[in-house]
Amino acid sequence: MSIPQASALSILHIDSSARPGLSGQDRHGSHSRRLSARFVRRWSHARPQDRIVYRDVGAVPPSHVDAEWIAAAFAPPEKRSDAQHARLAESDRLVAELMAADIVVVGAPMYNFGMPAPLKAWLDNIVRVGVTFGFDRKREGEPYWPMLPSGKRAVILGARGDYGYDPGGRQADVNFVEAGLKAPLAYIGLRDASSIAIEFDEFADERLARSIAAAESAVDALVDRLIGERDERLSARPLSAAR
């Protein structure tokens, strides 16, 4: 019995660093961009048939949520004015990219213990009532529910000036990057998230070099594992279901 051919996936690659280049390649380059580029490069080498959608919110930040956006988002779609539809057009595009993605790869450096403002703006634009999460005050039990299609995965690739921000570390309680991303993504249905980060950037010594090497090795292993899991699921399906 032959194994069915793997269908193409869609990967949404988001970078949010204010630094435009890659560390190790460009002067003052970004560690988070380095990791996200490595992930996508390795993935594309193994699965060239997959589609990569790239959005650099660090270079082109989404609009921040304001009073007009809120009024438009909470208005019933059929009652929105032309101006309200126009105000949500950018958000609609960002949501469509997310909906179409099987894997969301986010380059997310730590700025003052949290994520960069452009990444928060992206997050605020894709958490939409009636679009990516539902709400019904009359619904018994839990009045909120996720609306993203199931099966999506998130990969958060970060960079930190200090060290000890991973679970159990000396600074874990002030790491608001992973928590700030994972909680709202899970809220809309993207619950399966992995995270890897480079630390010791401010120290610029052998500890940074070791952290970079460890993070790159972890990225490679994660790519290989995710592809392996995908192939295992596909090979386990009946041929009639995989066609």
C-alpha positions as CSV (number, residue, x, y, z in Angstrom):
1,M,0.0,0.0,0.0
2,S,1.5,3.4,-1.0
3,I,1.6,6.3,1.4
4,P,-0.5,9.3,0.1
5,Q,1.3,12.3,-1.0
6,A,1.5,15.1,1.6
7,S,-0.8,18.0,0.8
8,A,0.5,21.5,0.8
9,L,0.3,23.6,4.0
10,S,0.3,27.3,4.5
11,I,2.7,28.9,6.9
12,L,2.2,32.5,8.2
13,H,5.6,33.9,9.0
14,I,5.4,37.1,11.2
15,D,8.4,39.2,12.3
16,S,8.1,42.0,14.8
17,S,11.6,43.2,15.7
18,A,12.4,46.8,15.1
19,R,15.8,45.6,13.8
20,P,15.6,44.9,10.1
21,G,18.5,42.4,9.6
22,L,19.5,39.0,11.0
23,S,22.0,38.6,13.8
24,G,25.2,36.9,12.7
25,Q,24.6,38.3,9.2
26,D,23.8,42.0,9.4
27,R,25.2,44.7,11.7
28,H,22.9,45.0,14.8
29,G,20.7,42.3,13.3
30,S,17.7,40.7,15.0
31,H,18.0,37.4,16.9
32,S,14.3,36.7,16.6
33,R,14.4,37.3,12.8
34,R,17.3,35.0,12.7
35,L,15.4,32.2,14.4
36,S,12.2,32.7,12.4
37,A,14.1,32.8,9.1
38,R,15.9,29.6,10.1
39,F,12.6,27.8,10.9
40,V,11.0,28.8,7.6
41,R,14.2,28.1,5.6
42,R,14.5,24.6,7.0
43,W,10.8,23.9,6.6
44,S,10.8,25.1,3.0
45,H,13.8,22.9,2.2
46,A,12.0,19.8,3.5
47,R,8.6,20.8,2.1
48,P,9.0,23.1,-0.9
49,Q,5.4,22.6,-1.9
50,D,4.1,24.6,1.1
51,R,3.1,28.2,0.8
52,I,4.8,30.9,2.9
53,V,3.0,34.1,3.7
54,Y,5.3,36.7,5.2
55,R,4.2,39.7,7.2
56,D,6.7,42.0,8.8
57,V,4.8,44.0,11.4
58,G,8.1,45.4,12.7
59,A,8.7,47.2,9.4
60,V,5.0,47.9,8.5
61,P,3.0,48.0,11.8
62,P,-0.7,47.4,11.7
63,S,-3.0,50.2,12.8
64,H,-3.7,50.3,16.5
65,V,-7.2,49.7,17.8
66,D,-9.0,53.0,18.4
67,A,-12.6,54.1,19.2
68,E,-13.6,53.9,15.5
69,W,-12.2,50.3,15.2
70,I,-14.1,49.2,18.4
71,A,-17.4,50.7,17.2
72,A,-17.0,49.0,13.8
73,A,-15.9,45.6,15.2
74,F,-18.8,45.4,17.7
75,A,-21.5,46.6,15.2
76,P,-23.5,43.9,13.5
77,P,-21.9,43.3,10.0
78,E,-25.1,44.1,8.2
79,K,-25.4,47.4,10.0
80,R,-21.8,48.7,9.4
81,S,-21.4,51.8,7.4
82,D,-19.0,52.0,4.5
83,A,-16.6,53.8,6.7
84,Q,-16.7,51.1,9.3
85,H,-16.1,48.4,6.7
86,A,-13.1,50.4,5.5
87,R,-11.8,50.8,9.1
88,L,-11.9,47.0,9.5
89,A,-10.4,46.2,6.1
90,E,-6.9,45.8,7.4
91,S,-8.1,43.6,10.3
92,D,-10.0,41.5,7.8
93,R,-6.8,40.9,5.8
94,L,-4.9,39.9,8.9
95,V,-7.7,37.5,10.0
96,A,-7.8,35.9,6.6
97,E,-4.1,35.2,6.7
98,L,-4.5,33.6,10.1
99,M,-7.5,31.6,9.1
100,A,-5.6,30.2,6.1
101,A,-2.5,29.3,8.0
102,D,-1.7,25.8,9.3
103,I,1.3,27.0,11.2
104,V,1.9,30.5,12.5
105,V,5.6,31.3,13.1
106,V,6.1,34.5,15.2
107,G,9.4,36.3,15.7
108,A,8.8,38.0,19.0
109,P,11.7,39.7,20.8
110,M,11.2,40.9,24.4
111,Y,10.9,44.6,24.8
112,N,10.6,45.7,28.5
113,F,9.3,42.3,29.5
114,G,6.6,42.3,26.8
115,M,6.1,42.0,23.1
116,P,6.8,44.8,20.6
117,A,4.0,47.3,20.2
118,P,3.5,46.3,16.5
119,L,3.0,42.7,17.4
120,K,0.4,43.7,20.1
121,A,-1.4,45.7,17.4
122,W,-1.4,42.6,15.1
123,L,-2.8,40.6,18.0
124,D,-5.5,43.2,18.8
125,N,-6.5,43.2,15.1
126,I,-7.0,39.4,14.9
127,V,-8.9,38.8,18.2
128,R,-12.4,39.7,16.8
129,V,-15.8,39.0,18.3
130,G,-17.9,37.1,15.9
131,V,-14.9,36.4,13.7
132,T,-12.2,34.6,15.6
133,F,-14.1,34.1,18.9
134,G,-17.8,33.9,19.7
135,F,-19.8,35.4,22.5
136,D,-23.3,34.9,23.7
137,R,-24.3,36.2,27.1
138,K,-27.3,33.9,27.2
139,R,-25.1,30.8,26.6
140,E,-25.0,28.5,29.6
141,G,-21.6,27.6,31.0
142,E,-19.0,29.4,29.0
143,P,-20.3,32.4,27.0
144,Y,-17.1,32.6,24.9
145,W,-15.8,30.1,22.4
146,P,-13.0,30.0,19.8
147,M,-13.8,30.2,16.1
148,L,-10.5,29.4,14.5
149,P,-10.4,26.0,12.6
150,S,-8.9,23.3,14.7
151,G,-5.4,21.8,14.1
152,K,-3.4,25.0,13.8
153,R,0.0,25.4,15.5
154,A,1.9,28.4,16.7
155,V,5.7,28.7,17.0
156,I,7.0,31.7,19.0
157,L,10.7,32.5,18.4
158,G,12.1,35.1,20.7
159,A,15.1,37.0,22.0
160,R,15.9,38.4,25.4
161,G,18.6,40.7,26.7
162,D,18.7,39.0,30.1
163,Y,18.4,35.3,31.0
164,G,16.2,33.0,33.0
165,Y,12.8,33.8,31.5
166,D,11.8,30.2,30.7
167,P,9.6,28.3,33.2
168,G,11.4,27.8,36.4
169,G,13.9,30.5,35.7
170,R,14.8,33.5,37.8
171,Q,12.8,35.9,35.6
172,A,10.0,33.6,34.6
173,D,7.4,35.6,36.4
174,V,8.0,38.7,34.3
175,N,8.1,37.0,30.9
176,F,5.0,38.5,29.4
177,V,5.9,37.7,25.8
178,E,5.0,34.0,25.6
179,A,2.1,34.4,28.0
180,G,0.9,37.5,26.2
181,L,0.8,35.6,22.9
182,K,-0.3,32.2,24.0
183,A,-3.3,33.3,26.1
184,P,-5.1,35.3,23.4
185,L,-4.1,32.8,20.7
186,A,-5.6,29.9,22.8
187,Y,-8.7,32.0,23.4
188,I,-9.4,32.1,19.7
189,G,-8.6,28.4,19.2
190,L,-4.8,28.3,18.5
191,R,-3.9,26.3,21.6
192,D,-0.9,24.3,20.4
193,A,2.1,26.6,20.8
194,S,5.9,26.0,21.1
195,S,8.4,28.6,22.1
196,I,12.2,29.0,21.7
197,A,14.3,32.0,22.6
198,I,17.9,33.3,22.5
199,E,19.0,34.9,25.8
200,F,22.1,36.8,27.2
201,D,22.0,39.3,24.3
202,E,23.1,42.1,26.7
203,F,26.1,40.1,27.9
204,A,27.5,39.6,24.4
205,D,29.9,36.8,25.6
206,E,30.2,33.1,25.3
207,R,26.9,32.7,27.1
208,L,25.2,34.4,24.2
209,A,27.0,32.3,21.7
210,R,25.9,29.1,23.5
211,S,22.3,30.4,23.7
212,I,22.3,31.1,20.0
213,A,23.6,27.6,19.2
214,A,21.1,25.9,21.5
215,A,18.2,27.9,20.1
216,E,19.1,27.1,16.5
217,S,19.5,23.4,17.4
218,A,16.1,23.5,19.1
219,V,14.5,25.2,16.0
220,D,15.9,22.5,13.7
221,A,14.6,19.8,16.0
222,L,11.2,21.4,16.2
223,V,10.9,21.7,12.4
224,D,11.9,18.0,12.0
225,R,9.4,17.0,14.7
226,L,6.5,18.9,13.3
227,I,7.1,17.6,9.8
228,G,7.5,14.1,11.2
229,E,4.2,14.3,13.1
230,R,2.5,15.6,10.0
231,D,3.8,12.7,7.9
232,E,2.8,10.2,10.6
233,R,-0.8,11.5,10.7
234,L,-1.0,11.5,7.0
235,S,0.3,7.9,6.6
236,A,-2.1,6.7,9.3
237,R,-5.2,8.0,7.3
238,P,-7.1,5.6,5.0
239,L,-6.3,6.2,1.4
240,S,-9.9,7.1,0.6
241,A,-9.7,9.9,3.3
242,A,-6.4,11.2,2.0
243,R,-7.3,11.7,-1.6
